[in-house]
Amino acid sequence: GHLVVDTPPRFGFGGRRALLEEVVGLPGIQGRLRFAAAEHEDPEVMAALARGIDLEMLKCLADSGRHPAASQVVEDTGSYLGRGLAVLVNVLNPSLIVLCGPVLLLGERLTASIWEQVRSDVLPDFLMGLEIVRSSPCDAAPLVGAVGLVLRRELGLM
Protein backbone atom coordinates (compact mmCIF):
# COMPACT_ATOMS: atom_id res chain seq x y z
CA GLY A 1 0.00 0.00 0.00
CA HIS A 2 0.84 3.64 -0.25
CA LEU A 3 0.57 6.38 2.34
CA VAL A 4 -1.62 9.30 1.35
CA VAL A 5 -0.81 12.78 2.70
CA ASP A 6 -2.65 16.09 2.52
CA THR A 7 -0.81 18.84 0.67
CA PRO A 8 -1.35 22.60 0.75
CA PRO A 9 -2.35 24.10 -2.62
CA ARG A 10 0.94 25.98 -2.82
CA PHE A 11 2.89 22.73 -3.04
CA GLY A 12 1.92 22.12 -6.64
CA PHE A 13 -0.48 19.26 -6.00
CA GLY A 14 -3.54 21.52 -6.22
CA GLY A 15 -4.40 20.98 -2.57
CA ARG A 16 -5.26 17.37 -3.31
CA ARG A 17 -4.14 14.40 -1.34
CA ALA A 18 -0.96 12.92 -2.74
CA LEU A 19 1.11 9.80 -2.20
CA LEU A 20 4.01 10.27 0.18
CA GLU A 21 6.48 9.20 -2.50
CA GLU A 22 5.11 11.90 -4.81
CA VAL A 23 5.75 14.56 -2.20
CA VAL A 24 9.21 13.46 -1.00
CA GLY A 25 10.61 12.17 -4.30
CA LEU A 26 12.85 14.47 -6.34
CA PRO A 27 10.08 15.72 -8.68
CA GLY A 28 7.87 16.55 -5.69
CA ILE A 29 10.75 18.26 -3.90
CA GLN A 30 11.53 20.30 -7.02
CA GLY A 31 7.88 21.30 -7.38
CA ARG A 32 7.65 22.41 -3.76
CA LEU A 33 10.96 24.26 -4.12
CA ARG A 34 9.63 26.10 -7.18
CA PHE A 35 6.68 27.40 -5.14
CA ALA A 36 8.84 28.25 -2.11
CA ALA A 37 11.44 30.07 -4.24
CA ALA A 38 8.69 32.15 -5.84
CA GLU A 39 7.22 32.97 -2.40
CA HIS A 40 10.63 34.00 -1.07
CA GLU A 41 11.58 35.72 -4.35
CA ASP A 42 14.90 33.88 -4.49
CA PRO A 43 16.45 34.17 -7.98
CA GLU A 44 19.43 31.97 -7.08
CA VAL A 45 17.15 29.04 -6.19
CA MET A 46 15.05 29.68 -9.31
CA ALA A 47 18.24 29.57 -11.41
CA ALA A 48 19.30 26.32 -9.74
CA LEU A 49 15.89 24.84 -10.55
CA ALA A 50 16.24 25.92 -14.18
CA ARG A 51 19.63 24.16 -14.35
CA GLY A 52 18.15 20.99 -12.83
CA ILE A 53 18.75 21.03 -9.08
CA ASP A 54 19.62 17.76 -7.37
CA LEU A 55 19.43 16.81 -3.69
CA GLU A 56 23.06 17.62 -2.94
CA MET A 57 22.70 21.10 -4.43
CA LEU A 58 19.50 21.63 -2.44
CA LYS A 59 21.33 20.64 0.76
CA CYS A 60 24.09 23.17 0.01
CA LEU A 61 21.55 25.93 -0.59
CA ALA A 62 19.68 25.07 2.63
CA ASP A 63 22.87 24.82 4.69
CA SER A 64 24.17 28.17 3.41
CA GLY A 65 21.65 30.04 5.57
CA ARG A 66 20.91 32.43 2.68
CA HIS A 67 18.00 30.58 1.09
CA PRO A 68 14.94 30.18 3.32
CA ALA A 69 13.06 28.50 0.47
CA ALA A 70 15.60 25.67 0.34
CA SER A 71 15.62 25.30 4.13
CA GLN A 72 11.82 25.24 4.21
CA VAL A 73 11.61 22.51 1.57
CA VAL A 74 14.19 20.29 3.31
CA GLU A 75 12.37 20.69 6.63
CA ASP A 76 8.96 20.10 5.01
CA THR A 77 10.33 16.94 3.38
CA GLY A 78 11.46 15.69 6.79
CA SER A 79 8.08 16.57 8.24
CA TYR A 80 6.25 14.57 5.58
CA LEU A 81 8.55 11.60 6.10
CA GLY A 82 8.10 11.94 9.86
CA ARG A 83 4.31 11.85 9.49
CA GLY A 84 4.58 8.69 7.44
CA LEU A 85 6.91 7.06 9.94
CA ALA A 86 4.67 8.11 12.82
CA VAL A 87 1.74 6.23 11.28
CA LEU A 88 3.88 3.11 11.03
CA VAL A 89 5.22 3.47 14.57
CA ASN A 90 1.72 3.96 15.99
CA VAL A 91 0.53 0.80 14.21
CA LEU A 92 3.56 -1.50 14.45
CA ASN A 93 5.53 -0.12 17.45
CA PRO A 94 8.99 -1.02 16.07
CA SER A 95 12.11 -0.45 18.14
CA LEU A 96 14.28 0.42 15.13
CA ILE A 97 13.70 2.23 11.83
CA VAL A 98 16.52 2.34 9.30
CA LEU A 99 16.28 5.21 6.83
CA CYS A 100 17.85 4.77 3.42
CA GLY A 101 17.60 6.25 -0.03
CA PRO A 102 18.66 9.32 -1.97
CA VAL A 103 16.58 11.72 0.14
CA LEU A 104 19.11 11.21 2.96
CA LEU A 105 21.50 13.35 0.93
CA LEU A 106 19.57 16.28 2.44
CA GLY A 107 21.49 15.69 5.67
CA GLU A 108 20.93 16.47 9.32
CA ARG A 109 18.32 19.19 8.73
CA LEU A 110 16.11 16.49 7.19
CA THR A 111 16.79 14.00 10.00
CA ALA A 112 16.04 16.59 12.68
CA SER A 113 12.75 17.44 10.99
CA ILE A 114 11.81 13.76 10.76
CA TRP A 115 12.44 13.30 14.50
CA GLU A 116 10.54 16.46 15.39
CA GLN A 117 7.46 15.23 13.53
CA VAL A 118 7.73 11.69 14.92
CA ARG A 119 7.95 13.04 18.49
CA SER A 120 4.87 15.16 17.82
CA ASP A 121 2.72 12.41 16.27
CA VAL A 122 3.71 9.15 18.00
CA LEU A 123 2.08 7.84 21.16
CA PRO A 124 4.42 8.54 24.09
CA ASP A 125 4.76 4.88 25.09
CA PHE A 126 5.86 3.99 21.57
CA LEU A 127 8.61 6.64 21.58
CA MET A 128 10.40 4.97 24.47
CA GLY A 129 13.25 2.94 23.03
CA LEU A 130 12.53 3.95 19.43
CA GLU A 131 15.65 4.43 17.32
CA ILE A 132 15.69 6.02 13.90
CA VAL A 133 19.05 5.61 12.19
CA ARG A 134 20.46 6.42 8.79
CA SER A 135 21.87 3.56 6.74
CA SER A 136 25.32 3.79 5.29
CA PRO A 137 25.39 4.70 1.58
CA CYS A 138 26.22 1.13 0.53
CA ASP A 139 23.89 -0.56 3.03
CA ALA A 140 22.16 -3.60 1.58
CA ALA A 141 19.16 -3.40 3.96
CA PRO A 142 16.54 -3.10 1.17
CA LEU A 143 17.98 -6.12 -0.62
CA VAL A 144 18.17 -8.16 2.59
CA GLY A 145 14.55 -7.25 3.38
CA ALA A 146 13.41 -8.28 -0.09
CA VAL A 147 15.24 -11.61 0.18
CA GLY A 148 13.63 -12.19 3.59
CA LEU A 149 10.17 -11.62 2.12
CA VAL A 150 10.82 -14.10 -0.67
CA LEU A 151 12.17 -16.69 1.75
CA ARG A 152 9.13 -16.33 4.00
CA ARG A 153 6.36 -16.08 1.40
CA GLU A 154 7.59 -18.34 -1.37
CA LEU A 155 9.64 -20.92 0.48
CA GLY A 156 8.02 -20.89 3.91
CA LEU A 157 11.38 -20.26 5.58
CA MET A 158 12.18 -17.86 8.42
PEBEL-V885173 format. One record per residue. RES is the residue in one small letter. PSI is psi in degrees with one decimal (* if undefined). Layout:
res=RES psi=PSI
res=RES psi=PSI
//
This chain:
res=g psi=169.5
res=h psi=150.7
res=l psi=127.2
res=v psi=136.3
res=v psi=150.2
res=d psi=141.1
res=t psi=138.7
res=p psi=150.8
res=p psi=-33.2
res=r psi=-10.3
res=f psi=3.2
res=g psi=5.6
res=f psi=11.7
res=g psi=22.6
res=g psi=4.9
res=r psi=167.3
res=r psi=142.2
res=a psi=161.4
res=l psi=143.7
res=l psi=-42.7
res=e psi=-25.3
res=e psi=-37.4
res=v psi=-38.1
res=v psi=-2.5
res=g psi=165.1
res=l psi=-44.9
res=p psi=-39.3
res=g psi=-40.3
res=i psi=-44.5
res=q psi=-39.8
res=g psi=-44.1
res=r psi=-36.1
res=l psi=-37.0
res=r psi=-45.1
res=f psi=-43.7
res=a psi=-40.0
res=a psi=-36.8
res=a psi=-41.7
res=e psi=-40.2
res=h psi=-0.2
res=e psi=58.1
res=d psi=96.6
res=p psi=-29.7
res=e psi=-41.0
res=v psi=-40.4
res=m psi=-40.0
res=a psi=-41.1
res=a psi=-39.8
res=l psi=-40.9
res=a psi=-32.6
res=r psi=-14.1
res=g psi=70.1
res=i psi=140.8
res=d psi=179.4
res=l psi=-36.5
res=e psi=-39.4
res=m psi=-40.2
res=l psi=-42.8
res=k psi=-44.8
res=c psi=-43.3
res=l psi=-43.4
res=a psi=-41.9
res=d psi=-16.9
res=s psi=-24.3
res=g psi=0.5
res=r psi=-1.6
res=h psi=84.8
res=p psi=-29.7
res=a psi=-44.3
res=a psi=-43.7
res=s psi=-43.9
res=q psi=-43.7
res=v psi=-40.7
res=v psi=-45.7
res=e psi=-39.1
res=d psi=-38.1
res=t psi=-44.8
res=g psi=-38.5
res=s psi=-44.4
res=y psi=-44.9
res=l psi=-40.3
res=g psi=-39.8
res=r psi=-42.7
res=g psi=-44.2
res=l psi=-37.5
res=a psi=-39.7
res=v psi=-46.3
res=l psi=-41.6
res=v psi=-42.7
res=n psi=-25.3
res=v psi=-43.8
res=l psi=-20.4
res=n psi=55.1
res=p psi=161.0
res=s psi=-18.3
res=l psi=133.9
res=i psi=127.7
res=v psi=118.3
res=l psi=136.6
res=c psi=165.7
res=g psi=167.4
res=p psi=-31.5
res=v psi=-21.3
res=l psi=-14.0
res=l psi=-16.7
res=l psi=-8.7
res=g psi=-157.7
res=e psi=-30.1
res=r psi=-41.2
res=l psi=-48.8
res=t psi=-42.6
res=a psi=-40.1
res=s psi=-37.8
res=i psi=-51.3
res=w psi=-41.2
res=e psi=-43.7
res=q psi=-40.7
res=v psi=-45.8
res=r psi=-34.1
res=s psi=-34.7
res=d psi=-13.1
res=v psi=143.3
res=l psi=135.8
res=p psi=-40.5
res=d psi=-29.8
res=f psi=-15.8
res=l psi=-29.2
res=m psi=121.7
res=g psi=-3.0
res=l psi=130.8
res=e psi=136.0
res=i psi=116.3
res=v psi=157.1
res=r psi=136.5
res=s psi=161.1
res=s psi=157.5
res=p psi=-30.2
res=c psi=16.5
res=d psi=135.1
res=a psi=19.0
res=a psi=-45.4
res=p psi=-39.2
res=l psi=-43.4
res=v psi=-42.1
res=g psi=-42.3
res=a psi=-42.7
res=v psi=-41.0
res=g psi=-41.0
res=l psi=-42.7
res=v psi=-45.3
res=l psi=-40.4
res=r psi=-50.8
res=r psi=-44.8
res=e psi=-32.7
res=l psi=-5.7
res=g psi=18.1
res=l psi=163.1
res=m psi=*
//
